[in-house]
């Protein structure tokens, strides 16, 4: 019965020509974004929602999704970028316990991301929104946040090689976490990661989070966030009601080159053979054109704290992120972002 249900959901998501076995390209069909995600969970235990780092518009959708009552009893876990050393702390926070601000910051500041990507308030908002939603739900419908970034002790990391060895574990750590805490416990998870962590699902050896899950026989539905330009591929996209999600297989969007969405693909035979968007992602989220989006600034006044700036400078230098000669220093770039 479960297999028949999965096939039925997939058939509904695919263009009719593909279901009948034809290779014809047909237009992508938009669905209400929240409904599409809820429906995907009928066939998949893991649904991946891509992130364009810093996007305020994507953040607004993400928070609205987490608050939507249609997710109640459907999503058990939300897997995110946070520092896994703080798992006990975030468990307490999302169930409503009091947690000191300085301790809570460790969740997003002490990941393997040396730069301030996760320090923007739109990411802190994910944890606060789950806490807010849980406060209004019965215990059996509350969501758990799983922190998917491998443990790192920045005080003990002093060289670029040490850092790279730890950062290379990001995808395998997240996949192991989902297998242990979600699949083995018969739960369902919404995984929020950058699009790149869902790609190359048939590559061997698996390097991405998505490739690792697929290699272990765990199917998941991957939704790309990089949909701002899809109206160039299918003009009627500009008339879609947003937010919308559309399956891409067999569509002009799915047939587009990987490079159109993400820039030059890696120089390897695998990528030459798997060069289409649909080779890597199942669906795309459309929330409007790229020009309508804005990048979230860093959190003030935290970003103006000299100790914070020194911490980020040290970590980025260890990670090999030194700016080229003549370019603004790391501290100057953080200061500029902070002023915004």
C-alpha positions as CSV (number, residue, x, y, z in Angstrom):
1,X,0.0,0.0,0.0
2,X,2.8,2.4,0.9
3,X,4.6,1.8,-2.4
4,X,1.3,2.4,-4.4
5,X,0.8,5.6,-2.5
6,X,4.3,6.8,-3.3
7,X,3.8,6.0,-7.0
8,X,0.5,7.9,-7.0
9,X,2.0,11.0,-5.5
10,X,4.9,10.9,-8.0
11,X,2.5,10.5,-10.9
12,X,0.5,13.6,-9.8
13,X,3.7,15.6,-9.6
14,X,5.0,14.5,-13.1
15,X,3.8,15.9,-16.4
16,X,1.4,13.5,-18.1
17,X,3.8,12.9,-21.0
18,X,6.4,11.5,-18.7
19,X,3.9,9.3,-16.9
20,X,3.0,7.7,-20.2
21,X,6.6,7.1,-21.0
22,X,7.1,9.9,-23.6
23,X,10.1,12.1,-23.5
24,X,8.2,15.2,-24.5
25,X,8.9,18.5,-22.7
26,X,5.9,20.0,-21.1
27,X,5.4,23.2,-19.0
28,X,6.0,23.1,-15.3
29,X,2.7,23.4,-13.3
30,X,2.7,25.5,-10.1
31,X,1.2,24.2,-6.9
32,X,0.6,26.1,-3.6
33,X,3.9,25.8,-1.9
34,X,2.8,24.6,1.5
35,X,0.3,22.1,0.0
36,X,3.1,20.7,-2.2
37,X,5.4,20.2,0.7
38,X,2.7,18.5,2.8
39,X,1.8,16.3,-0.1
40,X,5.4,15.3,-0.6
41,X,5.5,13.9,2.9
42,X,2.9,11.3,1.8
43,X,5.6,9.7,-0.2
44,X,8.9,10.7,1.4
45,X,10.2,10.7,5.0
46,X,12.6,13.5,4.2
47,X,11.8,16.7,2.2
48,X,14.7,19.1,1.6
49,X,13.9,22.8,1.3
50,X,16.8,24.6,-0.3
51,X,18.2,27.9,1.1
52,X,19.7,30.9,-0.7
53,X,21.9,32.2,2.0
54,X,20.7,35.5,3.3
55,X,17.5,35.8,1.3
56,X,14.9,37.7,3.3
57,X,12.0,36.7,1.0
58,X,12.9,33.0,1.3
59,X,13.1,33.5,5.1
60,X,9.6,34.9,5.1
61,X,8.3,31.8,3.3
62,X,10.2,29.4,5.6
63,X,8.7,31.0,8.7
64,X,5.2,31.0,7.3
65,X,5.7,27.3,6.4
66,X,6.7,26.4,9.9
67,X,3.7,28.3,11.3
68,X,1.2,26.7,8.9
69,X,-1.2,24.4,10.8
70,X,-1.1,22.0,7.8
71,X,2.3,20.8,9.0
72,X,0.9,19.8,12.4
73,X,1.4,16.0,12.8
74,X,3.2,15.8,9.5
75,X,6.6,17.2,10.2
76,X,8.3,15.8,13.3
77,X,11.8,17.2,12.9
78,X,13.4,20.3,11.4
79,X,17.0,19.6,10.4
80,X,19.1,22.7,10.1
81,X,22.7,24.1,9.9
82,X,23.2,24.6,13.7
83,X,26.1,23.5,15.9
84,X,25.5,19.9,17.0
85,X,27.4,20.4,20.3
86,X,24.4,22.5,21.3
87,X,21.7,19.8,20.6
88,X,20.7,19.5,24.3
89,X,20.4,23.3,24.5
90,X,18.2,23.7,21.5
91,X,16.0,20.8,22.7
92,X,15.4,22.7,25.8
93,X,14.8,26.0,24.0
94,X,12.2,24.8,21.5
95,X,10.2,23.1,24.2
96,X,10.0,26.4,26.0
97,X,12.7,26.3,28.7
98,X,14.7,29.5,29.5
99,X,18.0,29.7,27.7
100,X,20.6,32.5,28.1
101,X,21.1,34.6,25.0
102,X,24.9,34.1,25.1
103,X,24.3,30.3,25.1
104,X,21.7,30.4,22.4
105,X,24.1,32.2,20.1
106,X,26.4,29.2,20.1
107,X,23.8,27.3,18.0
108,X,24.5,29.4,14.9
109,X,27.9,31.0,15.7
110,X,29.8,27.9,16.5
111,X,29.2,25.8,13.4
112,X,31.9,24.8,10.9
113,X,30.9,28.0,8.9
114,X,33.9,30.2,9.5
115,X,32.1,33.2,7.9
116,X,29.0,35.0,9.4
117,X,26.5,33.3,7.1
118,X,24.3,32.0,9.9
119,X,24.7,35.1,12.1
120,X,21.9,36.9,10.3
121,X,18.7,37.3,12.2
122,X,16.7,35.3,9.6
123,X,18.3,32.1,10.9
124,X,17.9,32.8,14.6
125,X,14.2,33.3,13.6
126,X,13.9,29.6,12.6
127,X,14.6,28.5,16.2
128,X,12.4,31.1,17.7
129,X,9.5,30.2,15.3
130,X,9.7,26.5,16.2
131,X,9.6,27.4,19.9
132,X,6.6,29.7,19.2
133,X,4.7,27.0,17.3
134,X,5.5,24.3,19.8
135,X,4.0,26.5,22.6
136,X,0.6,26.2,21.0
137,X,0.6,22.5,20.1
138,X,0.0,19.4,22.1
139,X,3.1,17.4,22.9
140,X,2.6,14.8,20.2
141,X,2.6,17.5,17.5
142,X,5.6,19.5,18.6
143,X,8.6,19.7,16.3
144,X,12.1,18.9,17.3
145,X,15.0,20.8,15.8
146,X,18.0,18.6,14.9
147,X,21.3,20.5,14.5
148,X,23.0,19.1,11.4
149,X,26.5,20.6,11.5
150,X,29.4,18.4,12.8
151,X,30.9,19.3,16.2
152,X,33.9,21.6,16.0
153,X,35.9,23.1,18.9
154,X,37.2,26.4,17.4
155,X,39.6,26.9,20.3
156,X,41.4,23.7,19.2
157,X,41.5,24.4,15.5
158,X,44.6,26.3,14.4
159,X,45.4,25.3,10.8
160,X,43.6,25.3,7.5
161,X,44.1,21.6,7.1
162,X,42.5,20.9,10.5
163,X,39.6,23.0,9.5
164,X,39.1,21.4,6.2
165,X,39.1,17.9,7.7
166,X,36.2,18.9,9.9
167,X,34.3,20.9,7.3
168,X,34.4,18.0,4.9
169,X,32.2,16.0,7.4
170,X,29.2,18.4,7.0
171,X,27.2,16.3,4.5
172,X,28.0,12.9,6.0
173,X,27.2,14.1,9.5
174,X,23.8,15.5,8.5
175,X,22.9,12.3,6.6
176,X,24.0,10.1,9.6
177,X,21.9,12.3,11.9
178,X,18.8,11.9,9.8
179,X,19.3,8.1,9.5
180,X,19.7,7.8,13.3
181,X,17.1,10.3,14.6
182,X,14.5,10.4,11.8
183,X,14.5,7.2,9.7
184,X,15.3,4.8,12.5
185,X,12.6,6.3,14.7
186,X,10.0,6.3,11.9
187,X,9.7,10.1,11.9
188,X,9.5,12.7,9.1
189,X,11.9,15.6,8.7
190,X,12.0,18.9,6.8
191,X,15.7,19.5,6.0
192,X,16.7,23.1,5.5
193,X,20.1,23.3,3.7
194,X,21.7,25.2,0.8
195,X,20.8,23.7,-2.6
196,X,24.3,22.3,-3.1
197,X,23.8,19.8,-0.3
198,X,21.0,18.1,-2.2
199,X,22.8,17.8,-5.5
200,X,24.8,15.0,-7.2
201,X,22.6,12.3,-5.8
202,X,23.9,9.5,-8.1
203,X,27.6,10.5,-7.7
204,X,29.9,7.8,-6.3
205,X,31.4,8.2,-3.9
206,X,28.6,10.4,-2.5
207,X,29.9,13.8,-1.4
208,X,26.6,15.7,-0.8
209,X,24.0,15.2,1.9
210,X,21.6,14.1,-0.8
211,X,24.0,11.7,-2.4
212,X,24.7,10.0,1.0
213,X,21.0,9.5,1.7
214,X,20.4,8.1,-1.8
215,X,23.4,5.8,-1.5
216,X,21.9,4.4,1.7
217,X,18.5,3.8,0.0
218,X,16.6,6.7,1.6
219,X,14.6,8.5,-1.1
220,X,14.0,12.2,-0.4
221,X,12.3,15.1,-2.2
222,X,14.6,18.0,-2.9
223,X,13.2,21.5,-3.5
224,X,15.6,24.1,-5.0
225,X,15.5,27.7,-3.8
226,X,17.2,29.0,-7.0
227,X,13.9,29.8,-8.8
228,X,14.3,33.5,-9.3
229,X,15.2,33.2,-13.0
230,X,12.8,30.4,-14.1
231,X,10.5,32.9,-16.0
232,X,13.4,33.1,-18.5
233,X,12.9,29.4,-19.2
234,X,9.1,29.4,-19.1
235,X,7.5,32.8,-19.6
236,X,4.1,32.1,-17.9
237,X,6.0,31.7,-14.6
238,X,5.7,35.4,-14.1
239,X,1.9,35.0,-13.8
240,X,2.1,32.3,-11.1
241,X,0.6,33.0,-7.7
242,X,3.5,32.9,-5.2
243,X,4.8,31.2,-3.3
244,X,4.6,28.2,-5.7
245,X,6.4,24.9,-6.0
246,X,6.6,23.0,-9.3
247,X,8.0,19.6,-10.2
248,X,10.8,20.1,-12.8
249,X,11.3,16.7,-14.4
250,X,10.3,16.8,-18.1
251,X,9.9,20.5,-18.1
252,X,11.8,23.4,-19.7
253,X,13.1,24.2,-16.2
254,X,14.3,20.7,-15.5
255,X,16.0,20.5,-18.9
256,X,18.0,23.7,-18.4
257,X,21.7,23.5,-17.8
258,X,23.0,23.3,-14.2
259,X,25.2,26.2,-15.0
260,X,22.1,28.5,-15.6
261,X,21.2,28.2,-11.9
262,X,24.5,27.7,-10.1
263,X,27.3,28.8,-12.3
264,X,30.1,26.5,-13.7
265,X,29.7,22.9,-12.7
266,X,32.7,20.9,-11.3
267,X,35.1,19.6,-14.0
268,X,34.3,15.9,-13.8
269,X,32.8,13.3,-16.0
270,X,29.9,12.8,-13.6
271,X,28.8,16.5,-14.1
272,X,29.2,16.3,-17.8
273,X,26.7,13.4,-17.9
274,X,24.4,14.9,-15.3
275,X,24.3,18.5,-16.5
276,X,20.6,19.2,-16.3
277,X,18.8,20.8,-13.4
278,X,16.5,17.8,-13.1
279,X,19.5,15.5,-12.7
280,X,19.9,17.1,-9.2
281,X,16.7,18.6,-7.9
282,X,13.1,17.4,-7.9
283,X,11.2,20.7,-7.7
284,X,11.8,24.4,-7.5
285,X,10.3,27.1,-5.2
286,X,9.3,30.3,-6.9
287,X,8.7,33.3,-4.7
288,X,9.3,36.0,-7.4
289,X,12.1,37.4,-9.5
290,X,15.6,37.8,-8.1
291,X,15.5,41.6,-8.3
292,X,12.7,41.7,-5.8
293,X,14.7,40.0,-3.0
294,X,17.0,41.5,-0.3
295,X,19.8,40.2,1.7
296,X,19.4,40.1,5.5
297,X,22.0,42.2,7.3
298,X,24.0,40.9,10.3
299,X,22.4,41.2,13.8
300,X,23.1,44.5,15.5
301,X,24.6,45.3,18.0
302,X,26.2,41.9,18.1
303,X,28.0,42.5,14.8
304,X,29.6,45.7,16.2
305,X,31.1,43.9,19.2
306,X,35.0,43.9,18.8
307,X,35.1,40.4,20.4
308,X,32.7,39.1,17.8
309,X,34.6,40.7,14.9
310,X,37.9,39.3,16.2
311,X,36.3,35.8,16.5
312,X,35.1,35.9,12.9
313,X,38.4,37.3,11.5
314,X,40.3,34.5,13.3
315,X,38.1,31.7,12.0
316,X,37.9,33.0,8.5
317,X,41.7,33.3,8.3
318,X,42.1,29.8,9.7
319,X,39.7,28.6,7.0
320,X,41.8,30.2,4.3
321,X,39.3,33.0,3.5
322,X,41.8,35.8,3.5
323,X,40.9,38.6,1.0
324,X,43.2,39.3,-2.0
325,X,45.7,42.1,-1.9
326,X,44.0,45.5,-2.2
327,X,40.6,44.2,-1.2
328,X,38.8,45.3,2.1
329,X,39.9,43.3,5.2
330,X,37.6,40.8,6.8
331,X,36.9,43.2,9.6
332,X,36.1,46.0,7.2
333,X,33.6,43.8,5.3
334,X,31.9,42.8,8.5
335,X,31.7,46.4,9.6
336,X,30.2,47.4,6.3
337,X,27.6,44.6,6.5
338,X,26.9,45.6,10.1
339,X,26.2,49.2,9.1
340,X,23.6,48.0,6.6
